[in-house]
């Protein structure tokens, strides 16, 4: 990794941790500079504003996660197996980088409206799998958008309980139960 790329990644990681710890409004570029041990001027060479930094962190990680889910579901044949693989992917992301997962949850309401139709996103990946399952007669519910909301609700609310200490330990050991709840909700 080149020095500029390494610096950019260091800034992004420090910002993620700061935003999760203090909220996006709780810290500015000066705080990010201090947390990353990089001058504030150096940060501005990579990001023109805190808003750009937040958007970049959200967009890159949101679209990367969509790509991961696409790969996971593509390796499966049935709708049920695709849902199970994607739920496993959600749980693995949470366990691998809870800070990133928390950040995506924290800022989604202010950032989702910026996602354009040409950008990959996890919601569309899951909804397309469900719609394909409906079209094939595998999914027992006729509204893919509503069914997608159920799947996200099951997984994300459980992750939220983990984040706030209501459920102990990693999320991955719960993946089979979460996938089962999703399959039940979908009539699979």
C-alpha positions as CSV (number, residue, x, y, z in Angstrom):
1,X,0.0,0.0,0.0
2,X,1.4,3.4,-0.9
3,X,1.9,6.0,1.8
4,X,-1.1,8.1,0.7
5,X,-3.3,5.1,0.7
6,X,-2.1,4.0,4.1
7,X,-2.7,7.5,5.5
8,X,-6.2,7.6,4.0
9,X,-7.0,4.2,5.6
10,X,-5.6,5.4,8.9
11,X,-7.9,8.4,8.7
12,X,-10.9,6.3,7.8
13,X,-10.4,3.9,10.7
14,X,-9.9,6.7,13.2
15,X,-13.0,8.4,12.0
16,X,-15.0,5.2,12.2
17,X,-14.0,4.7,15.8
18,X,-14.6,8.3,16.7
19,X,-18.0,8.4,15.0
20,X,-19.2,5.2,16.7
21,X,-17.8,6.4,20.1
22,X,-19.0,10.0,20.0
23,X,-21.5,10.2,17.2
24,X,-20.9,12.0,13.9
25,X,-21.7,15.3,15.5
26,X,-19.6,14.6,18.5
27,X,-16.2,15.0,16.8
28,X,-14.7,17.1,14.1
29,X,-11.8,16.9,11.8
30,X,-9.4,18.1,14.5
31,X,-10.6,15.2,16.7
32,X,-10.0,12.8,13.8
33,X,-6.6,14.2,13.2
34,X,-5.7,13.7,16.9
35,X,-7.1,10.1,16.9
36,X,-5.2,9.2,13.7
37,X,-2.0,11.0,14.7
38,X,-2.2,12.9,11.4
39,X,-2.2,16.6,11.0
40,X,-5.6,18.2,10.2
41,X,-4.1,19.6,7.0
42,X,-3.2,16.1,5.9
43,X,-6.8,15.0,6.4
44,X,-8.0,17.8,4.2
45,X,-5.7,16.5,1.5
46,X,-7.8,13.3,1.5
47,X,-11.2,14.6,2.4
48,X,-12.6,18.1,1.7
49,X,-15.0,17.9,4.7
50,X,-16.3,15.7,7.5
51,X,-19.5,15.2,5.4
52,X,-17.4,13.9,2.6
53,X,-15.5,11.5,5.0
54,X,-18.8,10.2,6.4
55,X,-20.3,9.7,3.0
56,X,-17.1,8.0,1.7
57,X,-17.1,5.6,4.7
58,X,-20.8,4.8,4.3
59,X,-20.8,4.5,0.5
60,X,-17.7,2.3,0.2
61,X,-18.6,0.0,3.0
62,X,-22.3,-0.2,2.1
63,X,-21.6,-1.1,-1.5
64,X,-18.7,-3.5,-0.6
65,X,-21.1,-5.3,1.7
66,X,-23.6,-5.5,-1.1
67,X,-20.9,-7.1,-3.3
68,X,-20.1,-9.6,-0.5
69,X,-23.8,-10.6,-0.2
70,X,-24.1,-10.9,-4.0
71,X,-21.2,-13.3,-4.0
72,X,-22.5,-15.3,-1.0
73,X,-26.0,-15.8,-2.5
74,X,-24.7,-16.5,-6.0
75,X,-23.0,-19.6,-4.7
76,X,-26.3,-21.1,-3.7
77,X,-29.1,-22.6,-5.7
78,X,-32.3,-22.4,-3.6
79,X,-33.8,-19.2,-2.1
80,X,-33.5,-20.7,1.4
81,X,-29.8,-21.4,0.9
82,X,-29.3,-17.9,-0.5
83,X,-31.0,-16.4,2.6
84,X,-29.0,-18.6,4.9
85,X,-25.7,-17.6,3.3
86,X,-26.6,-13.9,3.4
87,X,-27.6,-14.0,7.1
88,X,-24.2,-15.8,7.8
89,X,-22.6,-12.9,5.9
90,X,-24.4,-10.3,8.1
91,X,-23.3,-12.1,11.2
92,X,-19.7,-12.4,10.0
93,X,-19.5,-8.7,9.2
94,X,-20.7,-7.9,12.7
95,X,-18.3,-10.2,14.4
96,X,-15.3,-9.3,12.2
97,X,-15.8,-5.5,12.6
98,X,-18.4,-4.4,15.1
99,X,-17.3,-0.8,14.8
100,X,-18.0,-0.8,11.1
101,X,-21.3,-2.5,11.6
102,X,-22.2,0.1,14.3
103,X,-21.2,2.9,12.0
104,X,-23.4,1.7,9.2
105,X,-26.3,1.5,11.5
106,X,-25.6,4.8,13.1
107,X,-25.4,6.9,9.9
108,X,-27.7,5.0,7.6
109,X,-30.6,7.4,8.1
110,X,-28.6,10.4,6.9
111,X,-26.8,8.6,4.1
112,X,-29.2,6.1,2.5
113,X,-30.9,8.9,0.5
114,X,-27.6,9.5,-1.3
115,X,-27.5,6.0,-2.6
116,X,-28.3,6.1,-6.3
117,X,-29.9,3.4,-8.4
118,X,-26.6,2.4,-10.0
119,X,-24.9,1.7,-6.7
120,X,-25.0,-1.8,-5.3
121,X,-26.7,-2.0,-1.9
122,X,-27.5,-4.8,0.5
123,X,-31.2,-4.1,0.5
124,X,-31.5,-4.6,-3.3
125,X,-29.4,-7.8,-3.1
126,X,-31.7,-9.3,-0.5
127,X,-34.9,-8.0,-2.2
128,X,-33.8,-9.5,-5.6
129,X,-33.2,-12.9,-4.0
130,X,-36.7,-12.8,-2.4
131,X,-38.3,-11.6,-5.6
132,X,-36.7,-14.4,-7.5
133,X,-37.9,-16.8,-4.9
134,X,-41.5,-15.4,-5.2
135,X,-41.3,-15.7,-9.0
136,X,-40.2,-19.3,-8.7
137,X,-43.0,-20.1,-6.2
138,X,-40.5,-20.8,-3.4
139,X,-41.4,-17.8,-1.1
140,X,-44.8,-17.9,0.4
141,X,-45.2,-14.1,0.6
142,X,-46.1,-12.0,-2.4
143,X,-44.6,-8.7,-1.5
144,X,-40.8,-8.7,-1.9
145,X,-40.3,-5.3,-0.3
146,X,-42.3,-6.2,2.8
147,X,-40.5,-9.6,3.1
148,X,-37.1,-7.8,2.7
149,X,-38.1,-5.5,5.6
150,X,-38.8,-8.6,7.7
151,X,-35.4,-10.2,7.0
152,X,-33.6,-7.0,7.8
153,X,-35.6,-6.5,10.9
154,X,-34.8,-9.9,12.2
155,X,-31.1,-9.6,11.7
156,X,-30.6,-5.9,12.5
157,X,-32.7,-5.8,15.6
158,X,-30.7,-8.8,16.9
159,X,-27.5,-7.0,16.1
160,X,-28.8,-3.9,17.9
161,X,-29.5,-6.0,21.0
162,X,-25.9,-7.3,20.8
163,X,-24.5,-3.7,20.4
164,X,-26.4,-2.5,23.5
165,X,-25.4,-5.5,25.6
166,X,-28.8,-7.2,25.8
167,X,-27.4,-10.3,24.1
168,X,-23.8,-11.4,25.0
169,X,-21.1,-12.7,22.8
170,X,-20.6,-12.8,19.0
171,X,-23.5,-12.8,16.5
172,X,-22.3,-15.7,14.4
173,X,-23.4,-18.4,16.8
174,X,-26.9,-17.0,16.4
175,X,-26.8,-17.1,12.5
176,X,-28.6,-20.4,12.2
177,X,-31.5,-19.3,14.4
178,X,-31.6,-15.9,12.7
179,X,-31.7,-17.6,9.3
180,X,-34.4,-20.0,10.5
181,X,-36.5,-17.0,11.7
182,X,-36.0,-15.4,8.3
183,X,-37.0,-18.5,6.4
184,X,-40.1,-18.9,8.7
185,X,-41.1,-15.3,7.9
186,X,-40.7,-16.0,4.2
187,X,-42.7,-19.2,4.3
188,X,-39.7,-21.3,3.3
